Amino acid sequence: MPENEKKPGLQASIWRAIVEIAFIVFLFYSNLLMGEFTVANGRDKSLGAAFSDIFTVVNFLIAIASALIGYIVFEYLRKRR
């Protein structure tokens, strides 16, 4: 069996992990953006100002850490089944 036929399974699981982590990060940032417009700020808040408030290094690190934890938990539950 050629070596190339062994990699698609590994590549598929890597791509699935990337997509799931990216989706969790997207949900995190969309939740932050909704919060910027509904709770924390007034009517004169622009979209650019909201983006500058939520796209920070600290928020990015929290999003990545949360996404990795969420991915690990869901993989554990998926394999446990």
C-alpha positions as CSV (number, residue, x, y, z in Angstrom):
1,M,0.0,0.0,0.0
2,P,1.5,3.4,-1.0
3,E,2.2,5.9,1.8
4,N,-0.2,8.5,0.3
5,E,-3.2,6.3,1.0
6,K,-2.5,6.3,4.8
7,K,-2.4,10.1,5.1
8,P,-6.0,11.0,4.1
9,G,-7.4,9.7,7.3
10,L,-4.9,11.7,9.3
11,Q,-5.4,14.8,7.1
12,A,-9.2,14.5,7.4
13,S,-9.1,14.4,11.2
14,I,-6.7,17.4,11.2
15,W,-9.0,19.4,8.9
16,R,-12.0,18.4,11.0
17,A,-10.2,19.7,14.2
18,I,-9.3,22.9,12.4
19,V,-12.9,23.5,11.2
20,E,-14.4,22.7,14.6
21,I,-11.9,24.9,16.5
22,A,-12.5,27.7,14.0
23,F,-16.3,27.4,14.4
24,I,-16.0,27.6,18.2
25,V,-13.8,30.8,17.8
26,F,-16.4,32.2,15.4
27,L,-19.1,31.6,18.0
28,F,-17.0,33.3,20.7
29,Y,-16.4,36.4,18.6
30,S,-20.0,36.6,17.4
31,N,-21.1,36.5,21.0
32,L,-18.7,39.2,22.0
33,L,-19.9,41.4,19.0
34,M,-23.5,41.0,20.0
35,G,-22.6,42.0,23.6
36,E,-20.9,45.1,22.4
37,F,-24.0,46.4,20.7
38,T,-26.7,45.3,23.2
39,V,-25.3,45.7,26.7
40,A,-22.0,47.7,26.9
41,N,-22.4,50.5,24.4
42,G,-24.8,53.2,23.3
43,R,-26.4,54.0,19.9
44,D,-23.4,55.9,18.4
45,K,-21.1,52.9,18.5
46,S,-19.8,52.0,15.1
47,L,-18.9,48.5,13.8
48,G,-15.2,49.5,13.5
49,A,-15.1,50.6,17.1
50,A,-16.8,47.4,18.2
51,F,-14.2,45.3,16.2
52,S,-11.4,47.2,17.8
53,D,-12.8,46.5,21.3
54,I,-13.3,42.8,20.8
55,F,-10.3,41.8,18.6
56,T,-7.6,41.9,21.2
57,V,-4.8,39.6,22.1
58,V,-6.4,38.6,25.4
59,N,-9.7,37.8,23.7
60,F,-7.9,35.8,21.0
61,L,-6.1,33.7,23.6
62,I,-9.3,33.1,25.5
63,A,-11.0,32.1,22.3
64,I,-8.3,29.6,21.3
65,A,-8.1,28.1,24.8
66,S,-11.9,27.7,24.9
67,A,-11.9,26.2,21.5
68,L,-9.2,23.7,22.3
69,I,-11.0,22.7,25.5
70,G,-14.3,22.4,23.7
71,Y,-12.7,20.3,20.9
72,I,-11.1,18.0,23.4
73,V,-14.4,17.5,25.4
74,F,-16.4,16.8,22.2
75,E,-13.7,14.4,20.9
76,Y,-13.8,12.5,24.2
77,L,-17.6,12.3,24.1
78,R,-17.5,11.3,20.4
79,K,-15.0,8.4,21.1
80,R,-16.8,7.4,24.3
81,R,-20.0,6.6,22.4
